[in-house]
């Protein structure tokens, strides 16, 4: 059996966690085999964060009226 030198030196490394906003600390999102999202935060909390922090050009006219 021949062993490739790349196979000998290859270590299984864990993927580095993504850099997240401080308000989303501990957030993790996975997709199960059926396509369902599994999250460590409730979807309502994620939506509140997005509403506060992300500018939606389609909704700018609503904020201007307020």
One Martini backbone bead per residue (centre of mass of N, CA, C, O) as a GRO file, in nm:
protein
   66
    1UNK     BB    1   0.094   0.039   0.026
    2UNK     BB    2   0.053   0.363  -0.062
    3UNK     BB    3   0.175   0.676   0.071
    4UNK     BB    4   0.092   0.988   0.092
    5UNK     BB    5   0.232   1.272   0.219
    6UNK     BB    6  -0.042   1.424   0.262
    7UNK     BB    7  -0.172   1.206   0.451
    8UNK     BB    8   0.028   1.219   0.690
    9UNK     BB    9   0.004   1.552   0.745
   10UNK     BB   10  -0.293   1.531   0.783
   11UNK     BB   11  -0.522   1.720   0.966
   12UNK     BB   12  -0.797   1.744   1.163
   13UNK     BB   13  -0.972   2.039   1.151
   14UNK     BB   14  -1.141   2.277   1.289
   15UNK     BB   15  -1.354   2.504   1.228
   16UNK     BB   16  -1.366   2.832   1.226
   17UNK     BB   17  -1.530   3.058   1.375
   18UNK     BB   18  -1.722   3.307   1.323
   19UNK     BB   19  -1.758   3.637   1.309
   20UNK     BB   20  -1.942   3.816   1.552
   21UNK     BB   21  -2.160   3.988   1.691
   22UNK     BB   22  -2.201   4.061   2.020
   23UNK     BB   23  -2.524   4.003   2.012
   24UNK     BB   24  -2.448   3.690   1.882
   25UNK     BB   25  -2.356   3.528   2.107
   26UNK     BB   26  -2.382   3.178   2.045
   27UNK     BB   27  -2.442   3.157   1.752
   28UNK     BB   28  -2.610   2.886   1.570
   29UNK     BB   29  -2.633   2.729   1.239
   30UNK     BB   30  -2.834   2.459   1.110
   31UNK     BB   31  -2.880   2.199   0.864
   32UNK     BB   32  -3.073   1.956   0.809
   33UNK     BB   33  -3.155   1.692   0.598
   34UNK     BB   34  -3.455   1.847   0.557
   35UNK     BB   35  -3.396   2.179   0.572
   36UNK     BB   36  -3.387   2.253   0.863
   37UNK     BB   37  -3.355   2.490   1.104
   38UNK     BB   38  -3.093   2.518   1.356
   39UNK     BB   39  -3.100   2.716   1.653
   40UNK     BB   40  -2.973   2.896   1.940
   41UNK     BB   41  -3.179   3.111   1.847
   42UNK     BB   42  -3.446   3.280   1.825
   43UNK     BB   43  -3.605   3.414   1.556
   44UNK     BB   44  -3.699   3.677   1.695
   45UNK     BB   45  -3.411   3.772   1.777
   46UNK     BB   46  -3.297   3.785   1.492
   47UNK     BB   47  -3.503   3.987   1.377
   48UNK     BB   48  -3.444   4.217   1.572
   49UNK     BB   49  -3.151   4.253   1.491
   50UNK     BB   50  -3.201   4.311   1.188
   51UNK     BB   51  -3.387   4.559   1.228
   52UNK     BB   52  -3.162   4.731   1.379
   53UNK     BB   53  -2.883   4.674   1.182
   54UNK     BB   54  -3.042   4.660   0.901
   55UNK     BB   55  -3.063   4.799   0.589
   56UNK     BB   56  -3.370   4.844   0.404
   57UNK     BB   57  -3.449   4.982   0.105
   58UNK     BB   58  -3.761   4.899   0.097
   59UNK     BB   59  -3.808   5.049   0.405
   60UNK     BB   60  -3.731   5.355   0.414
   61UNK     BB   61  -4.010   5.499   0.379
   62UNK     BB   62  -4.114   5.415   0.664
   63UNK     BB   63  -3.900   5.567   0.839
   64UNK     BB   64  -3.950   5.857   0.726
   65UNK     BB   65  -4.253   5.879   0.840
   66UNK     BB   66  -4.173   5.863   1.153
   0.00000   0.00000   0.00000
